[in-house]
Amino acid sequence: MTVPLFPDVVVNGEIIPSAAIAAEAQNHTAPKDKPGIAWRKAAQALAIRALLLQEARARGLVPDPQELAPGRWEIGEEALIRALLDTAIQPEPVTEEAIRAAWETDPGRYRSAPLWDVSHILCACDPGDAASSAAAEARARAILGRLDGGAESFARAARDSDCGSAAQGGHLGQIGPGDTVPEFEAALRGLPEGGMTAEPVLSRHGWHIIRLNAVAPGQVLPFETVHPRIARALEKAAWARASRDFVAGLGRRATITGASLAPI
């Protein structure tokens, strides 16, 4: 008899077919050469879901779907799981002492947003048009090859930029997190003060050469300012611990084949 490579999962006699696990596996990451990891993660997720639904029904809970966004509502099983977790999970309260201890561990973690003084040169293109993108990249690389890293040569080269900042030598002024597209900001965060990107950076607008002229680090925030943020983080962590313990308890009392609740 041939044993299936990925068997069905059975939770307290309830069968979760391999087709359902295969569909769920698309939502889980794994190395390209190890697809079995995504399968095991999916099997675990569906086994936990089955355990929660079984427990909710055993307690006689009734789903009360909530509106998640305008026109989008929870499905019945989602509402049932939420009702169970709201009922069963009672995380330990977060104390003022714990909040202050978390802050005192490293007050420097809690800063206001930095400000970056930035210049750039844009070679505009439609990234979805291969020919246009290749031509713009070649142009950006040619410009990059003429730069010596200094502010003056950058400003001169920026006169050929396709951005309105060309008239200011490519100077964008001071910007902060979220003021630019993600690709631009990611490259910016990797630059030292006075540094320039070694390669052109592609964004939805085209190819950029970026120079970080100066940076003003965020200031350390006082305890009173960050108190709500730390409290929310500790409450979230306490809820996560309590939910893991609850699921582990259900697992210890369950009969499960084809999946494991151990960390993957």
C-alpha positions, 0 to 999 in steps of 0.5 A, a space after each residue: 500500500 502506498 503511503 501518501 507523502 502528505 497525509 490528511 490531518 485528523 483532529 479529535 476524529 475530524 478530518 482535514 483533507 489534504 486539499 484544504 492543507 494544500 490551499 492553506 499552504 499558499 499562505 505560508 512561507 518556506 525555502 524554495 527547496 523545502 516546500 514541506 515546511 509550508 505544508 507543515 505550517 498549513 497543517 498546523 494552522 488548520 489543526 489549531 483552527 479545528 481545535 478552536 472551533 471544536 472548543 467553541 462549539 463544545 461551550 455552546 458559543 454562538 457567532 456574532 459576526 462583526 463588520 471588519 470594514 465597510 461592507 466586509 463582515 466576519 464569516 461565521 467561523 471567524 466570529 466563533 473563534 473570536 468569541 471563544 478567545 474573548 471568553 477563554 483568554 484572560 491575560 495577566 494585567 500589565 502593571 505600571 512597574 512592568 511598563 517602567 521597567 521596559 522603558 528603563 531597559 533601553 530608553 534610547 529605543 523610544 525616539 521621535 522620527 529622524 529627519 533626512 536632508 536628501 538630494 536625488 536624481 531621477 531618471 523617470 520611466 514606467 517600471 512595467 515597460 522593460 525597454 523604457 526601464 532599461 533605457 532609464 537605468 542605463 542613463 542613471 548608471 551613466 550619470 552615476 559614473 560621472 559623480 565623485 560623491 561630493 555635493 557640488 558634482 551631485 547638484 550639477 548632475 541633478 540638472 538633468 534629473 526628471 524631478 522638479 527638484 532639478 532646479 534646486 540641484 536635486 535637493 528635496 529638503 528635509 524628509 521623514 519616514 513615510 514621506 517617500 516611496 518604500 524603495 526610496 526610503 529603504 535605500 536612504 536608511 542604508 546610507 551614511 551621512 554624506 553617502 550616495 547610493 552605489 547603484 541606481 534604485 528603482 521605484 514606481 517613478 523610475 531610477 534614482 540616485 540618492 544622496 544623504 546630505 545630513 541626518 538629524 537623529 530622532 530625540 529620546 522621548 520622555 517616559 510619559 510620552 511613550 507610556 501608552 505605546 509600551 503599555 500596548 506592546 506589553 498587553 499584546 505580548 501578554 495576550 499572545 502568551 495567553 493564547 499560546 498557552 490556551 491552544 497548547 492546553 487544547 492540544 494536550 487534551 486532543 488526539 491529533 494525527 498528521 500535524 504537530 503543534 510544536 513550533 516550526 
